[in-house]
Amino acid sequence: MLGLPGTFIRAALLGPVLIAPPYQRPQPLAVIPLAEHPRPDFQRQEWQNLNGTWQFQFDPGDVGGTRGWPQSGLPKARAIVVPFPWGSPLSGVPDSGDIGWYARTIEVPAAWSRGGRRVFCVVGAADWRTTAWLDGHPLGTHDGGYIPFEFELTTYIKPGRKQLLVLRIDDAPRPFKLEGKQGYGNARGIWQTPYLEARGGIPLKLLHFSPDVDRKRVVVTARLLERAPRDMTLTLRVKNVELPVVTRRVPRGTDQLTFAVPIPSVHLGHHAARDRLPLRRPQRCADLSAAHARPGVPSGGVLYVSERFVHPRRDPACQTDRSERAARARQGRVAA
């Protein structure tokens, strides 16, 4: 899995969301909670954070679909603070049901629809079955509570106009559903950042970096959301060190490409935690969108401490520590 250097837990951002009495009705927020991009390892330039106050309503009789809530909104809505799950004090909503509906208006900038670009709604995680609508149009359903998922909005967006986004989340008990220890109480509904983003016509779905210190290279795997409809070109540029631009052909009909990028060991040692790699496909501008990614920690047991290259098997301090541990172990066996 790709590492996330440079990311921190930022409790200070919660500010006005901190609620003293449990489940007090949320007040209008001065700042968006957890406003940073939830995927610093794969961030696009054009995106909107959807954290903050949403409308919310429980549906104990499971009647919202037949009564037209996806089209008309929630008739008896209360406020909930996203991305905190219902049942948590920070959400402002107690755990009072298995099915919850979320609603809010969104406005997609007009610039996002130009040049054949596509618009997606990404949900970092929601527990458990999530169904989505935009202005009453069904977008899809996702089952699962632990990983990000997305719905494409492109067909139904009205750029520059307010639209109604509705999510129905069913967290009823199921014998096959994965459950955690939940010692802190249930985590139900949306519990990771939802956001909108604009992508190219044939967008990247995944970037994975596998640093190889011994061979002075990084192996890059790029996966497209769909198979390439024609021959395309992928370009990789490293922004903060002097390295050659790398281009690779993406043949028609393929959706994945793996290639190696030579990187001198000095860069692997001193810059691995800071390199930002913008990738784009520069062929046919209508399909373009750039993605910024950061490589993780290289393989082979290599550590970075204050940006100093340290190899545990060669560092004198590590050798001394290992010798001392071995001596203590021998002494323990003799004493026994």
C-alpha positions in Angstrom: 0.0 0.0 0.0 1.2 3.5 -0.8 2.5 5.4 2.2 1.1 8.7 3.3 4.1 10.9 4.3 3.3 14.3 5.5 -0.2 13.6 6.7 -1.2 14.2 10.3 -4.2 13.9 12.6 -5.5 17.5 12.9 -7.9 17.6 15.9 -7.6 21.4 16.0 -9.6 21.6 12.8 -12.7 20.3 14.6 -13.0 23.7 16.4 -16.7 24.7 16.4 -17.8 21.1 15.8 -16.8 20.0 19.4 -20.1 19.4 21.2 -20.2 19.7 24.9 -23.5 17.9 25.9 -23.7 14.6 23.9 -25.9 14.8 20.8 -26.6 18.6 21.0 -28.1 19.8 17.8 -25.3 20.9 15.5 -24.9 24.6 14.9 -23.8 26.2 11.5 -20.1 25.5 11.1 -17.6 28.3 10.7 -15.1 25.9 9.1 -15.3 22.5 7.3 -14.3 19.7 9.7 -11.4 17.7 8.3 -11.0 20.1 5.4 -7.8 18.5 4.0 -8.0 16.2 1.0 -8.5 12.6 2.3 -6.2 11.1 -0.3 -2.9 13.1 -0.3 -1.4 10.2 -2.2 -3.8 10.7 -5.1 -5.1 14.2 -5.2 -6.6 15.9 -8.2 -6.6 19.7 -8.6 -10.4 20.2 -8.9 -12.3 18.8 -6.0 -14.8 19.9 -3.3 -14.9 18.7 0.3 -18.5 17.7 1.3 -17.8 17.5 5.0 -20.0 19.7 7.2 -23.7 20.0 8.0 -26.1 17.7 6.0 -29.8 17.0 6.4 -30.5 13.7 8.1 -33.5 11.5 8.9 -33.9 8.0 10.3 -36.3 5.7 8.4 -37.5 3.0 10.8 -40.2 1.8 8.5 -38.0 1.8 5.4 -40.5 4.0 3.5 -38.3 6.8 2.2 -37.9 5.3 -1.2 -41.6 4.8 -1.9 -42.4 8.2 -0.5 -40.1 10.0 -2.9 -37.3 11.2 -0.6 -34.7 10.8 -3.3 -36.6 13.4 -5.4 -38.2 15.7 -2.8 -35.7 15.5 0.1 -36.2 14.6 3.7 -39.6 15.7 5.2 -38.5 15.8 8.8 -34.8 16.3 8.6 -32.4 17.2 11.4 -28.8 18.3 11.1 -25.9 15.9 11.2 -22.2 16.8 10.9 -20.4 14.7 8.3 -18.0 12.8 8.4 -18.8 11.8 11.9 -21.0 8.6 12.1 -24.5 8.8 13.6 -24.2 7.6 17.2 -21.1 9.7 17.8 -21.4 12.9 19.8 -19.5 14.9 17.1 -22.2 14.0 14.6 -25.0 15.5 16.8 -27.2 12.5 16.2 -27.7 9.6 18.6 -27.8 5.9 17.5 -31.5 5.6 17.1 -32.0 3.5 14.0 -30.5 1.2 11.4 -31.4 3.2 8.2 -30.4 6.8 7.8 -31.0 9.2 4.9 -28.5 12.1 4.1 -29.3 15.0 1.9 -27.6 18.2 0.8 -27.3 20.5 -2.2 -24.2 20.6 -4.3 -23.1 22.9 -7.1 -20.6 21.6 -9.7 -18.6 24.5 -11.2 -19.2 25.1 -14.9 -15.5 24.7 -15.6 -15.6 21.0 -14.5 -17.8 20.0 -17.5 -15.6 21.4 -20.2 -13.3 19.4 -22.4 -15.1 16.1 -21.9 -14.3 15.9 -18.3 -16.3 13.7 -15.9 -17.5 14.4 -12.3 -17.6 11.8 -9.5 -18.8 11.8 -5.9 -16.3 9.8 -3.8 -17.2 8.5 -0.3 -14.2 7.7 1.9 -16.3 5.0 3.8 -19.9 4.5 4.9 -21.3 1.7 6.9 -22.9 -0.3 5.3 -25.2 -0.4 2.2 -25.1 3.0 0.5 -27.5 4.0 -2.3 -27.2 7.5 -4.0 -29.4 9.8 -6.1 -28.8 13.1 -7.8 -32.0 15.1 -8.3 -33.9 11.8 -8.0 -31.7 10.0 -10.6 -30.3 6.8 -9.3 -26.5 6.7 -9.2 -25.8 3.2 -7.8 -25.4 1.2 -4.7 -22.3 0.1 -2.7 -22.1 -2.6 -0.1 -19.3 -2.4 2.5 -18.1 -0.3 5.3 -14.3 0.1 5.2 -13.0 1.3 1.8 -13.6 4.3 -0.5 -16.2 4.0 -3.3 -17.6 6.4 -5.9 -20.6 7.3 -8.0 -20.4 9.1 -11.4 -22.5 12.2 -11.7 -21.5 13.3 -15.2 -24.8 12.3 -17.0 -27.0 14.3 -14.5 -25.0 17.4 -13.5 -26.2 20.9 -14.3 -23.0 23.0 -14.0 -23.4 26.2 -12.0 -26.8 25.2 -10.5 -27.7 23.8 -7.2 -28.7 20.1 -7.2 -30.0 17.7 -4.5 -27.6 14.8 -3.6 -29.3 12.1 -1.4 -27.7 9.1 0.2 -29.6 6.2 1.9 -27.4 4.2 4.2 -28.7 0.9 5.6 -26.6 -0.5 8.5 -29.1 -3.2 9.7 -27.5 -6.3 11.1 -26.6 -9.0 8.6 -25.0 -12.4 9.3 -22.4 -11.9 6.6 -21.4 -8.3 7.4 -18.0 -7.7 8.8 -18.1 -6.1 12.3 -15.3 -4.7 14.4 -14.8 -4.9 18.2 -16.8 -1.7 18.5 -15.6 -1.1 22.1 -16.2 2.6 21.5 -19.8 2.1 20.3 -21.2 1.7 16.9 -19.9 3.7 13.9 -22.8 3.9 11.5 -23.4 5.8 8.2 -20.8 8.1 6.7 -17.6 8.0 8.7 -14.9 9.1 6.2 -14.8 12.3 4.0 -17.1 12.5 1.0 -16.0 14.8 -1.8 -16.6 15.7 -5.5 -13.9 15.7 -8.1 -13.4 16.4 -11.8 -11.5 13.8 -13.8 -10.4 13.4 -17.4 -12.4 11.4 -20.0 -10.3 8.3 -19.4 -9.2 8.9 -15.8 -6.6 7.2 -13.7 -8.0 4.8 -11.2 -4.9 3.8 -9.3 -1.2 4.7 -8.9 1.1 2.4 -7.0 4.8 3.0 -6.4 7.3 0.2 -5.4 10.7 1.8 -4.7 13.6 -0.5 -5.3 16.7 0.9 -3.6 19.1 -1.8 -4.7 18.4 -1.2 -8.3 18.0 2.6 -7.9 14.6 2.8 -9.4 10.9 3.0 -8.6 8.4 0.7 -10.2 5.2 2.5 -11.2 1.8 0.8 -11.8 -0.9 3.0 -13.3 -4.4 1.7 -13.8 -7.2 3.4 -15.8 -10.8 3.4 -14.8 -11.7 1.8 -18.2 -9.8 0.3 -21.1 -8.1 2.8 -23.3 -10.3 3.4 -26.4 -7.2 4.3 -28.5 -3.4 4.5 -28.1 -2.6 7.0 -25.4 0.5 8.4 -23.6 1.2 8.6 -19.9 3.7 11.2 -18.7 5.4 11.3 -15.3 7.2 14.3 -14.0 9.0 14.7 -10.6 8.5 18.2 -9.4 11.1 18.9 -6.8 14.3 17.1 -8.1 16.0 17.1 -11.4 15.0 13.9 -13.1 14.1 13.2 -16.8 10.5 13.3 -17.8 9.2 9.7 -18.4 6.6 8.9 -21.1 5.1 5.5 -21.8 2.6 4.3 -24.4 -0.7 3.0 -23.2 -1.9 0.6 -26.0 -5.5 0.6 -27.1 -7.6 -1.9 -25.1 -5.4 -2.0 -22.0 -6.2 -0.6 -18.6 -3.0 -1.1 -16.7 0.7 -0.1 -17.3 3.8 -1.0 -15.2 7.2 0.5 -15.8 10.4 1.4 -13.9 11.7 4.9 -13.4 15.5 5.2 -12.7 16.1 7.4 -9.7 19.6 8.0 -8.2 20.1 6.7 -4.7 20.7 10.2 -3.4 17.1 11.1 -4.3 15.7 7.9 -2.8 17.6 8.7 0.4 16.8 12.4 0.8 13.6 13.1 -1.0 11.4 10.0 -1.0 9.1 11.5 1.7 8.7 14.7 -0.3 8.6 13.8 -4.0 5.3 14.7 -5.7 4.8 13.0 -9.0 2.2 14.6 -11.3 0.9 12.1 -13.9 -1.1 13.0 -16.9 -2.0 11.6 -20.3 -1.0 14.4 -22.7 -2.6 12.9 -25.8 -6.0 14.4 -26.7 -6.6 17.2 -24.3 -10.3 16.4 -23.9 -9.3 13.3 -21.9 -6.8 14.9 -19.6 -6.7 15.4 -15.9 -3.5 15.4 -13.7 -3.1 13.4 -10.5 -0.5 14.2 -7.9 0.9 11.3 -6.0 3.6 10.6 -3.4 5.8 7.5 -3.3 5.9 5.5 -0.1 8.9 4.1 1.9 11.2 2.0 -0.3 11.6 -1.7 0.2 14.5 -3.6 1.7 14.2 -2.3 5.3 15.2 1.3 4.5 14.3 3.9 7.0 14.3 7.7 6.8 15.1 9.7 10.0 15.3 13.5 9.6 15.8 12.8 5.8 19.0 10.9 6.5 19.5 7.7 4.6 19.8 4.8 7.1 20.1 1.2 6.3 19.5 -0.9 9.4 21.9 -3.7 8.4 24.7 -1.2 7.7 24.2 1.5 10.3 26.8 1.2 13.1 24.3 2.1 15.8 22.0 -0.8 14.6 25.0 -3.2 14.5 25.9 -2.2 18.1 22.4 -2.6 19.3 22.1 -6.0 17.6 25.3 -7.1 19.3 24.2 -6.0 22.7 20.9 -7.8 22.3 22.7 -11.0 21.3 25.0 -10.8 24.3 22.1 -10.3 26.7 20.3 -13.3 25.1 23.4 -15.5 25.7 23.7 -14.3 29.3 20.0 -15.2 29.8 20.4 -18.7 28.5 23.5 -19.2 30.7 21.7 -18.0 33.8 18.8 -20.2 33.1 
